[in-house]
């Protein structure tokens, strides 16, 4: 139980029974995840699961990737040489 508590503290109280059991097996112990779960339950330890969050906002600085290809020359030499689009509605 002391080793379970130590591994739990090392992980900043994040690891659950499967990861703690795996760590104990790496150190040479022979323990199952269910046994670790039972001891964790007795000790009142619970894993803190982190939720994955989708990145919804992006950097609004578009000046890095944009290039001025037309150089404000809006009268091309031939048809279909340059296309422009107005995106002010966005």
C-alpha positions as CSV (number, residue, x, y, z in Angstrom):
1,X,0.0,0.0,0.0
2,X,2.9,2.3,0.7
3,X,4.3,1.8,-2.8
4,X,0.9,2.5,-4.3
5,X,0.7,5.7,-2.4
6,X,4.2,6.7,-3.5
7,X,3.5,6.1,-7.2
8,X,0.1,8.0,-6.8
9,X,1.9,11.0,-5.3
10,X,4.7,10.9,-8.0
11,X,2.0,11.1,-10.7
12,X,0.5,14.2,-9.0
13,X,-2.6,12.2,-8.2
14,X,-3.5,11.5,-11.8
15,X,-2.7,7.8,-12.3
16,X,-5.4,5.2,-11.8
17,X,-5.1,1.5,-10.9
18,X,-4.0,0.2,-14.4
19,X,-1.1,2.7,-14.7
20,X,0.0,2.2,-11.1
21,X,0.0,-1.6,-11.6
22,X,2.1,-1.2,-14.8
23,X,4.6,1.0,-12.9
24,X,4.8,-1.6,-10.1
25,X,5.4,-4.3,-12.7
26,X,8.2,-2.2,-14.3
27,X,9.9,-2.0,-10.9
28,X,9.7,-5.8,-10.5
29,X,6.5,-6.3,-8.6
30,X,3.8,-8.9,-9.5
31,X,0.4,-7.2,-9.0
32,X,-2.8,-7.0,-11.0
33,X,-4.7,-3.8,-11.7
34,X,-7.7,-5.1,-9.7
35,X,-5.6,-5.6,-6.6
36,X,-4.3,-2.1,-6.9
37,X,-7.8,-0.8,-7.4
38,X,-9.0,-2.5,-4.2
39,X,-6.1,-1.0,-2.2
40,X,-6.7,2.4,-3.7
41,X,-10.3,2.2,-2.8
42,X,-9.4,1.3,0.8
43,X,-6.9,4.2,1.0
44,X,-9.5,6.6,-0.5
45,X,-7.4,7.4,-3.6
46,X,-9.0,8.3,-6.9
47,X,-7.5,9.0,-10.3
48,X,-8.0,12.4,-11.8
49,X,-8.9,12.0,-15.4
50,X,-8.1,14.9,-17.7
51,X,-10.6,15.7,-20.4
52,X,-9.2,16.3,-23.9
53,X,-10.3,19.7,-25.1
54,X,-10.7,20.6,-28.8
55,X,-8.7,23.6,-29.9
56,X,-11.5,25.9,-31.1
57,X,-9.8,29.3,-31.4
58,X,-6.9,30.1,-33.6
59,X,-4.5,33.0,-33.7
60,X,-6.1,35.9,-35.7
61,X,-2.8,37.3,-37.0
62,X,-3.0,36.3,-40.6
63,X,-0.2,38.6,-41.8
64,X,2.4,35.9,-41.3
65,X,1.1,33.5,-44.0
66,X,-0.4,35.9,-46.5
67,X,1.3,37.1,-49.5
68,X,0.3,40.0,-51.8
69,X,0.4,38.2,-55.1
70,X,-1.4,40.9,-57.2
71,X,0.5,43.9,-55.8
72,X,-2.7,45.9,-56.2
73,X,-2.7,45.4,-60.0
74,X,-6.4,44.6,-60.6
75,X,-6.2,44.8,-64.4
76,X,-4.6,41.6,-65.5
77,X,-3.1,41.2,-69.0
78,X,-5.5,38.4,-70.1
79,X,-8.8,36.9,-68.8
80,X,-8.6,34.4,-66.0
81,X,-5.1,35.5,-65.0
82,X,-6.1,36.5,-61.5
83,X,-9.1,35.9,-59.4
84,X,-10.3,38.0,-56.4
85,X,-12.9,37.4,-53.8
86,X,-14.6,39.7,-51.3
87,X,-14.8,38.0,-47.9
88,X,-16.1,40.9,-45.8
89,X,-19.2,39.0,-44.8
90,X,-17.0,36.6,-42.6
